[in-house]
Amino acid sequence: MLNIALPKGRLGERVYAMFEKAGFECPSIKENNRKLIFENPTCGVRYFWVKPSDVTIYVERGAADIGVAGKDILLEYEPDVYELLDLKTGICRMAVAAPKGFRDDPRRTLKVATKFSNIAQNYYSAQGREIDIIHLNGSIEIAPILGLSDVIVDIVETGTTLKENDLEVFETVVPISARLIANKSSYKFQEEQIKALTANLAAQLQTEE
């Protein structure tokens, strides 16, 4: 049985459709109920829904053989897993945003509000920029408005929330999309099945281009 961790929500549903097309269908996953685990013994597959930020934990620790996680999660937590394929969905970007008209003064420490502390630290370290990271878990957009920070580092999809709070993208840190990941041990022991799935998904992406 191949155990697959999918992120709850629209992204997980889109990705499941790709897996189904690849021959790893599990009809019970489409039933309207509150179940979290779904099996199809005929295809030798078991799916389960988990919080998006937890997918890497399930895969890294072997509870799941493969999973789908955003590049933001992989960069932030740096799990010890194999990254097999860019699924080219869930596309957005990690960006630095600031109030309109903001000008960075390199002579002073830059105050950065974010829930992606590791990504922000690595980004600014590469520039040799001295920063003070303020780790927040939500409503990051109000940090510069209230003077808590100079800028924020966060995921930007449409930019609507930024505009509504009089912020604008200042720099793009890294593009983000959903990635297929695998547990290192599982990849060794279930290589044939995982490679077949990966190849089929890759073929789907090429067809769509």
N, C-alpha and C positions, 0 to 999 in steps of 0.2 A: 504494500500500500504506500503510495507516494503522498506524503502529508504536505499540504500547501496552505500557507498563511496569507490571507487576503485582507487588505485594509478595508474597514467598514466604510460605507458611503458610496458616492457616485463613482469614484475612481475604482474601487473594488469591483463594482458591477460592470464597468467598462472592461476591466482586465479579465474578469471571469468570461465575458463574451468571447474574448480572444482565445482563452484556454479551451472553451467549448468548441470553437471553430477548429482548434488544433487537435480535436479528437479526445479531449479530456473532460467530457461532459459529465454533469451530475445534476439531473433534473430536479431533485429535491431542494436544491439551493434556491430555486425560483418560487417555492411555496411561501405563502404569506403567513409566516409564524415567527416566533422569537428564538428559534433554535440557532445555535452558533456553529455546530459541527454537522457536516453533510458528507455522506459516503456513497460511492458507486463501486461496489466490489467487482463489477464486470470490467470496468476500466482500470481498476486497481488504484483509485484515487480517493483521497479524503481532503475536503476543504474545511477551513474554519475562519470565521470573521474575527479580527482583533483590531484594537485601536491602532491607527496608522503608525504612531511612534513606537508601538510595541512589536511590530513585525520583525524587526532586526533581532530582538531579544529571543523570540521564539526560534528563529532560524539559527542564530549563533549558538544557542544552547541545545539544538537538536530536536526540539519538540516539533519543529517543522523542517522538512527537507529543503523546500524552496519557499520563496515568498516574494512579495512585491512591495518595495519601499521607495519613497521619494529620495532623490539625490541629496536633498537637504538633510534628511535623517542620517544618511550614510556619512556625509561630511561632518555633521555635528557630533555623532557618537562613535564614529570610526569602528564599527563592529568587525570582528574577525570572520568575514564571510567572503565568498566569491561573488563578484558582480558580473553577471553573465550577458545581460542585454539591456540596451536602452529601449524601452517599450514605446517611446515617442507619444506618450499620453500624460495627462496631468501636467502639461507644460506651463511653466511660469518662470520667475527668476528671483534670485536673492539680490536685494538691492539696498543701497544706502539712500535714505530719504531725509529731507530736511525742510524747514519752512522756506517758502518762496523767497528768493533773494539771498539765501544763506551763502556766506563766504567763509571757507575754512582758514583759520589763522594757525599755520604750523608752529608758531612760537609758543602756543599753549596746548595743554593736554585736551584732547577731544573727548567729550563725554558722549558715550554711545549706549543707547538703550536697546536691548534685544533679548529674545529668548534663545537666540542661536549664538551663545557666548564663544564657543569654540571656533565657529566659522568667522565671526567678527575678529577674534583675536588673531587668527591665522592670516586673514586678509590684511589687516593693518600692520602686522609684524613684517609681512613681506614688503611693505612700503617703508618700514622703519618709522612708522608714525606712533607717537606715544598716545595711548588712549586710557580712558577710565570706563570700564564696562559696568553698566547698571543692568543686572539681569532681572527681567520682568517676565511674567507668564501670560499677560493679556493686556488689551487696550494700550498697546505700545505707542500708537499714534499720538496719544495725548502727552507723552513724556516731553517732547520739545516745546509743545504749546505752554505747558506749565513750568518750563525752565528746568526740568529735571535733567534733560540731556540736550546736547546740541543737534544730534542726528539719531536716526534709528536704523537698524539693520533688520530687515524683515522680508518675508515672501511677498512679492507683488504679482498679482494676476492681471486684473484689469486697470488697477490704479484708481478706481472710483473712491475707495475709502480714503486714500491719500488726498485726493482733490477736495473731498468733503471736509477735510480737516486742514485745508490750506497748506498741504505738504506736496513736495514734488520729488521725483527720483533724481538723485544727485550723481550716483554712480551705480553701475551694475556689478555685483560681486561675482555671480556665477549663474549660468542657466540651470534650471531645475526641471526634471521630468521623472517619471516612474521607472524604476529599474528592477529587472528580475535578478534575484540573489539566491545563493545556495549555501547550505551548510557544507563545510569542507569535507567532513567525513561522509555525509550522504552522497556528495558528488562522486566520491571514489567508489562507493558500493552500489549506487544506483545510476551510474554514469550513462548507461545506454538510454534509459528512460528520460533522464533529465536532458541529455543532448538532443534526443528526438523532439522533445517539447520545445527546446530553445530554437532548434532549426526550423520548426514549423512556425513558431511565432515570428522569427526573422523573415521567413518567406512571406508571411501575411503583411508585414511592414513594407517589404519591397513592392508588393502588389499595389499597396495603397499610395505609394509615392508617385 
